[in-house]
Amino acid sequence: MPEAAGSAVRALPRGDGEPPVTLPRDPAREAARRELSKQMYHENDPSWFQRALDALWEWVGKLFDAASSAAPGGTLGLIVIVVAVLAVLGALWWRLGTPRRRPTSAPVLFDDRPRSAAEHRATAEAHAAQGHWNQAVQERMRALVRALEERALLELHPGRTADEAAAEAGRALPAHTGRLHTAARNFDDVTYGGRTATEESYRRLTELDRDLERTSPRLASASAGSHNRSDTGGDARQGAAG
């Protein structure tokens, strides 16, 4: 640099025996800094994005080196672990599907237009014939609940959810409580949980619907009346024996 070169020249010893002229360190450093700050020296410098990217890759490399040294088998062992984790995540995504946010409260079972159980069953069978198992499961569950309402085993309640219907029907048909709750859960998973129904789940729901049609409800008043008649007959027999 010109100034640095001039300083070096001035620092050479003189021929008359006088001590050499020296340039102080701080001014020399400042002169060099000013010289190197000129644009001509920085035309080929990397951009800020390139510098940030280089820093990121350097950090990733250090992280990978640290992980490979800690993993059993070194780098090969780390690669096997990463592949295994990715395989598990892929299997979960394939099995469960894309996660969806559930609503804070379960929507109602029926829409605004009331239909009979026979109409819901016919719609369900039409969807099943085309392989639309989600819609088939939904319509079959609606047919099941509507049939219980038509038999007066459930009160008409337009805002009822599938879970509420299963709980109420289980009290009148206790032998099918577990299957009713399973059917309601399948309906919720398909309708609001983003799950995909299968032919097997639809066949199970259809079988439950038919079994409920052939099942007589347990009436609390009838059982209580039978119990009272039994107690009355026992008292009468005891009085006659006395």
C-alpha positions in Angstrom: 0.0 0.0 0.0 1.3 3.5 -0.7 1.1 4.8 2.8 2.5 1.7 4.3 5.3 1.6 1.7 6.1 5.2 2.5 6.2 4.4 6.2 8.5 1.5 5.6 10.8 3.8 3.7 10.8 6.4 6.4 11.6 3.7 8.9 14.9 2.8 7.2 18.0 3.9 9.1 19.6 7.1 7.9 23.2 7.2 6.7 24.3 10.0 9.0 24.2 7.9 12.1 20.9 9.3 13.5 18.3 6.8 14.9 15.8 5.5 12.3 12.4 7.3 11.9 9.6 5.0 13.1 5.9 5.3 12.5 3.7 4.6 15.6 1.7 1.3 15.6 -1.8 2.7 15.9 -1.6 5.2 13.0 -0.2 2.4 10.8 -3.0 0.1 11.7 -5.6 2.8 11.0 -4.0 3.5 7.7 -4.1 -0.1 6.7 -7.7 -0.4 7.8 -8.7 2.6 5.7 -6.9 1.2 2.7 -8.5 -2.3 2.9 -11.9 -0.8 3.4 -11.9 0.5 -0.2 -14.5 -1.1 -2.5 -11.9 -2.4 -4.9 -10.8 -4.9 -2.4 -14.3 -6.3 -1.8 -15.7 -6.8 -5.3 -15.5 -10.6 -5.1 -16.6 -11.0 -1.4 -19.6 -13.4 -0.9 -23.0 -11.9 -0.2 -24.6 -11.9 3.2 -26.9 -14.7 2.2 -24.0 -16.9 1.1 -22.2 -16.1 4.4 -25.3 -17.1 6.4 -25.7 -20.3 4.3 -22.1 -21.2 4.9 -22.5 -20.6 8.6 -25.6 -22.8 8.6 -23.9 -25.7 6.8 -20.9 -25.4 9.1 -23.3 -25.7 12.1 -25.1 -28.7 10.6 -21.8 -30.4 9.9 -20.6 -29.9 13.5 -24.0 -31.2 14.7 -23.8 -34.3 12.4 -20.2 -35.0 13.6 -21.3 -34.8 17.2 -24.3 -37.0 16.6 -22.3 -39.6 14.6 -19.7 -39.8 17.3 -22.4 -40.4 20.0 -24.4 -42.9 17.9 -23.4 -46.6 18.0 -21.7 -47.5 14.8 -20.7 -43.9 14.0 -21.9 -42.3 10.8 -23.5 -45.5 9.5 -25.4 -46.1 12.7 -26.7 -42.5 12.6 -27.9 -43.0 9.1 -29.7 -46.2 10.1 -31.4 -44.4 13.0 -32.6 -41.5 10.8 -34.0 -43.9 8.2 -35.8 -45.9 10.9 -37.4 -42.8 12.3 -38.5 -41.6 8.9 -40.0 -45.0 8.2 -42.0 -45.0 11.5 -43.3 -41.5 10.7 -44.3 -42.5 7.2 -46.1 -45.6 8.6 -48.0 -43.4 11.1 -49.0 -40.9 8.5 -50.2 -43.7 6.1 -52.2 -45.4 8.9 -53.7 -42.3 10.6 -53.9 -39.9 7.7 -53.4 -36.2 7.9 -54.2 -34.9 11.3 -57.2 -32.6 11.5 -58.3 -30.4 14.3 -61.4 -31.8 16.0 -64.2 -29.3 16.7 -64.6 -28.1 20.3 -68.2 -29.6 20.3 -69.4 -32.6 18.2 -71.8 -31.5 15.5 -75.3 -33.0 15.4 -76.0 -36.4 13.9 -78.8 -35.4 11.5 -79.0 -32.6 9.0 -81.9 -30.2 8.7 -84.0 -32.4 6.5 -85.6 -35.3 8.4 -85.7 -38.6 6.7 -87.0 -42.0 7.7 -84.8 -45.0 8.7 -85.7 -46.7 5.4 -84.5 -43.7 3.4 -81.2 -43.6 5.3 -80.7 -47.3 4.8 -81.3 -47.0 1.1 -78.8 -44.2 0.8 -76.3 -46.1 2.8 -76.6 -49.1 0.5 -76.3 -46.9 -2.6 -73.0 -45.5 -1.2 -71.8 -49.0 -0.3 -72.5 -50.3 -3.8 -70.1 -47.6 -5.2 -67.5 -48.2 -2.5 -68.0 -44.9 -0.8 -67.6 -46.3 2.7 -67.4 -43.0 4.6 -70.8 -41.9 3.4 -72.2 -45.4 3.8 -71.1 -45.5 7.5 -72.6 -42.1 8.1 -75.9 -43.0 6.6 -76.1 -46.4 8.3 -75.5 -44.8 11.7 -78.3 -42.3 11.0 -80.6 -45.1 9.9 -79.9 -47.0 13.1 -80.7 -44.0 15.3 -83.7 -43.0 13.3 -85.1 -46.6 13.6 -84.8 -46.4 17.4 -86.6 -43.1 17.4 -89.4 -44.6 15.2 -89.7 -47.4 17.7 -90.0 -44.8 20.5 -86.8 -46.2 22.2 -85.3 -42.8 21.7 -87.0 -39.5 22.0 -86.9 -37.2 18.9 -84.0 -34.9 19.5 -82.8 -33.0 16.4 -79.6 -31.7 18.1 -78.5 -35.2 19.3 -74.9 -36.3 18.6 -73.9 -39.9 17.8 -72.3 -40.3 21.3 -75.5 -39.1 23.0 -77.6 -41.4 20.9 -75.4 -44.4 21.8 -75.6 -43.6 25.5 -79.4 -43.3 25.5 -79.9 -46.4 23.4 -77.6 -48.4 25.6 -79.9 -47.8 28.6 -82.9 -49.3 26.6 -80.7 -52.0 25.0 -78.0 -52.9 27.5 -76.9 -56.0 25.7 -75.6 -53.8 22.8 -74.1 -50.9 24.8 -70.5 -51.7 23.7 -71.3 -52.0 20.0 -73.4 -48.8 20.1 -70.5 -46.9 21.5 -68.1 -48.4 18.9 -70.5 -47.4 16.2 -70.7 -43.8 17.5 -66.9 -43.6 17.7 -66.6 -44.8 14.1 -69.1 -42.2 13.0 -67.2 -39.5 14.7 -63.8 -40.6 13.3 -65.1 -40.7 9.8 -67.1 -37.5 10.0 -65.0 -35.2 12.1 -61.7 -37.0 12.7 -60.4 -37.4 9.1 -60.3 -41.2 9.2 -61.3 -43.4 6.3 -64.0 -46.1 6.7 -63.6 -49.6 5.4 -66.1 -52.2 4.1 -65.6 -54.2 7.3 -66.6 -51.2 9.5 -69.7 -50.7 7.4 -70.7 -54.4 7.5 -70.3 -54.4 11.3 -72.6 -51.4 11.6 -75.1 -53.0 9.2 -75.2 -56.1 11.4 -75.7 -54.0 14.5 -78.6 -52.2 12.9 -80.3 -55.5 12.0 -79.7 -57.0 15.4 -81.3 -53.9 17.1 -84.4 -54.4 15.0 -84.8 -57.9 16.4 -84.0 -57.0 20.0 -86.8 -56.2 22.5 -86.0 -53.3 24.8 -85.7 -53.6 28.5 -88.5 -51.5 30.0 -87.9 -50.3 33.6 -91.7 -50.0 34.3 -92.4 -53.6 33.2 -89.6 -55.0 35.3 -90.7 -53.0 38.3 -94.3 -54.2 37.8 -93.1 -57.8 37.6 -91.1 -57.4 40.7 -94.1 -56.0 42.6 -96.3 -58.8 41.4 -93.8 -61.3 42.6 -93.6 -59.7 46.0 -97.4 -59.6 46.3 -97.8 -63.2 45.4 -95.1 -64.2 48.0 -96.9 -62.2 50.7 -100.2 -63.9 49.9 -98.7 -67.4 50.0 -97.0 -66.6 53.3 -100.4 -65.4 54.7 -102.2 -68.5 53.6 -99.5 -70.7 55.1 -99.8 -68.8 58.4 
